[in-house]
Amino acid sequence: MSAQPSPIRRRGERNLYCPNYGHCLDMAVEKKWRSFSCSECGLKGVQEDIPAVRTVNDSNIVYELPRSLPQAVWYSIG
């Protein structure tokens, strides 16, 4: 996308589906802003396609944990 990220430093609505949202978030973090808004951005109405989240209908899902995790962590997850 050729448009440049243009967040402004204030509370307001954000477009989470904008293709530049990650860049704007990085910019706000770098500048140590507590919040930012997309309200004056030319891309505030643009949305990128988000792939569908895959779901599983299984209550017995098994997750492989790294052996380097302490045993206490294993028990708190399960």
One Martini backbone bead per residue (centre of mass of N, CA, C, O) as a GRO file, in nm:
protein
   78
    1MET     BB    1   0.097   0.036   0.023
    2SER     BB    2   0.137   0.387  -0.036
    3ALA     BB    3   0.034   0.487   0.213
    4GLN     BB    4   0.085   0.665   0.496
    5PRO     BB    5   0.113   0.673   0.810
    6SER     BB    6  -0.141   0.881   1.026
    7PRO     BB    7  -0.130   0.925   1.324
    8ILE     BB    8  -0.277   1.055   1.623
    9ARG     BB    9  -0.240   1.221   1.939
   10ARG     BB   10  -0.518   1.049   2.054
   11ARG     BB   11  -0.818   0.975   2.127
   12GLY     BB   12  -0.985   0.706   1.942
   13GLU     BB   13  -1.042   0.568   1.657
   14ARG     BB   14  -0.971   0.247   1.511
   15ASN     BB   15  -0.827   0.056   1.233
   16LEU     BB   16  -0.761  -0.278   1.258
   17TYR     BB   17  -0.790  -0.343   0.922
   18CYS     BB   18  -0.557  -0.190   0.839
   19PRO     BB   19  -0.262  -0.223   0.661
   20ASN     BB   20  -0.118   0.010   0.871
   21TYR     BB   21  -0.160  -0.049   1.176
   22GLY     BB   22   0.119  -0.160   1.265
   23HIS     BB   23   0.276   0.100   1.199
   24CYS     BB   24   0.118   0.288   1.390
   25LEU     BB   25   0.178   0.132   1.647
   26ASP     BB   26   0.484   0.158   1.630
   27MET     BB   27   0.491   0.467   1.634
   28ALA     BB   28   0.351   0.508   1.910
   29VAL     BB   29   0.560   0.350   2.074
   30GLU     BB   30   0.815   0.510   1.992
   31LYS     BB   31   0.667   0.790   2.107
   32LYS     BB   32   0.504   0.723   2.374
   33TRP     BB   33   0.207   0.679   2.340
   34ARG     BB   34  -0.103   0.616   2.492
   35SER     BB   35  -0.241   0.708   2.218
   36PHE     BB   36  -0.448   0.669   1.913
   37SER     BB   37  -0.565   0.792   1.590
   38CYS     BB   38  -0.758   0.753   1.266
   39SER     BB   39  -0.948   1.010   1.201
   40GLU     BB   40  -0.725   1.165   0.980
   41CYS     BB   41  -0.708   0.934   0.788
   42GLY     BB   42  -0.729   0.819   0.457
   43LEU     BB   43  -0.760   0.496   0.575
   44LYS     BB   44  -1.005   0.461   0.783
   45GLY     BB   45  -1.193   0.276   0.562
   46VAL     BB   46  -0.986   0.062   0.525
   47GLN     BB   47  -0.989  -0.297   0.440
   48GLU     BB   48  -0.856  -0.597   0.506
   49ASP     BB   49  -0.822  -0.917   0.459
   50ILE     BB   50  -0.916  -1.170   0.688
   51PRO     BB   51  -0.850  -1.459   0.784
   52ALA     BB   52  -0.982  -1.724   0.891
   53VAL     BB   53  -1.053  -1.887   1.177
   54ARG     BB   54  -0.958  -2.177   1.304
   55THR     BB   55  -1.151  -2.456   1.409
   56VAL     BB   56  -1.221  -2.693   1.682
   57ASN     BB   57  -1.423  -2.991   1.765
   58ASP     BB   58  -1.227  -3.038   2.045
   59SER     BB   59  -1.174  -3.116   2.393
   60ASN     BB   60  -0.882  -3.289   2.325
   61ILE     BB   61  -0.642  -3.097   2.313
   62VAL     BB   62  -0.295  -3.107   2.222
   63TYR     BB   63  -0.003  -2.958   2.361
   64GLU     BB   64   0.318  -2.875   2.280
   65LEU     BB   65   0.582  -2.851   2.505
   66PRO     BB   66   0.858  -2.735   2.609
   67ARG     BB   67   1.108  -2.877   2.806
   68SER     BB   68   1.214  -2.591   2.928
   69LEU     BB   69   0.979  -2.586   3.100
   70PRO     BB   70   0.854  -2.569   3.387
   71GLN     BB   71   0.643  -2.770   3.558
   72ALA     BB   72   0.456  -2.545   3.674
   73VAL     BB   73   0.355  -2.453   3.394
   74TRP     BB   74   0.216  -2.709   3.302
   75TYR     BB   75  -0.008  -2.712   3.527
   76SER     BB   76  -0.133  -2.420   3.467
   77ILE     BB   77  -0.235  -2.493   3.177
   78GLY     BB   78  -0.400  -2.775   3.232
   0.00000   0.00000   0.00000
